């Protein structure tokens, strides 16, 4: 058992990527290293309609933005 629960639909999660449109970039793990004022957030939250809550849903936000449905996931490498 992995013990994985509530992987989507809790809060939007900050991602380390800078936001840009990357339609022409790699399909596997496209990482944007160029600077942008916006950062990526993923997943949707409890306040969104169910069709908008998925791990592949992507949006942008300013790093200074704070709201009750936005957070981050603490994780570590499995041993």
C-alpha positions in Angstrom: 0.0 0.0 0.0 1.3 3.4 -1.0 -0.7 5.4 1.5 -1.5 8.0 -1.1 -4.7 10.0 -0.3 -6.2 13.3 -1.4 -3.9 13.7 -4.4 -6.2 16.2 -6.1 -9.1 18.4 -5.2 -7.8 19.6 -1.8 -6.0 22.8 -2.8 -4.3 24.2 -5.9 -0.6 23.2 -5.5 2.4 25.4 -6.3 4.9 23.8 -8.7 8.5 25.0 -9.1 8.2 25.8 -12.8 7.9 29.4 -14.1 4.7 29.7 -16.1 4.7 30.0 -19.9 2.8 28.4 -22.7 4.7 25.2 -23.6 2.7 23.6 -26.3 5.8 23.0 -28.5 8.0 21.7 -25.7 8.8 18.2 -24.6 5.7 16.1 -23.6 7.5 14.4 -20.7 8.2 16.7 -17.8 8.4 20.0 -19.6 10.4 22.3 -17.3 10.4 26.0 -18.0 13.7 27.6 -16.7 13.2 31.0 -18.2 12.0 33.7 -15.8 8.4 34.7 -15.7 6.5 36.7 -13.0 4.1 33.8 -12.8 4.6 30.3 -11.3 2.6 27.2 -12.1 -0.1 25.8 -9.9 -1.8 22.5 -10.5 -4.7 20.3 -9.6 -7.7 22.4 -8.7 -9.3 22.7 -5.3 -12.4 22.1 -3.2 -14.0 25.3 -4.5 -13.7 24.3 -8.2 -16.3 22.3 -10.1 -15.4 18.6 -10.3 -14.5 18.6 -14.0 -11.8 21.2 -13.3 -10.1 19.1 -10.5 -7.4 16.8 -11.9 -3.6 16.4 -11.7 -3.3 17.6 -15.3 -5.1 20.9 -14.8 -2.6 23.8 -14.9 -2.9 27.5 -14.1 -0.7 30.4 -13.1 -0.3 32.7 -10.2 2.0 35.3 -8.7 4.2 33.9 -5.9 2.9 36.5 -3.5 -0.7 35.4 -4.0 -2.3 33.9 -0.9 -5.8 32.4 -0.7 -7.5 29.5 1.2 -7.5 27.1 -1.7 -3.8 27.4 -2.6 -1.0 25.5 -1.0 1.9 23.1 -1.6 2.6 19.4 -1.1 5.5 18.3 1.1 7.2 15.3 -0.3 10.5 13.4 -0.1 12.3 10.8 -2.1 11.3 7.3 -1.3 14.1 5.1 0.1 
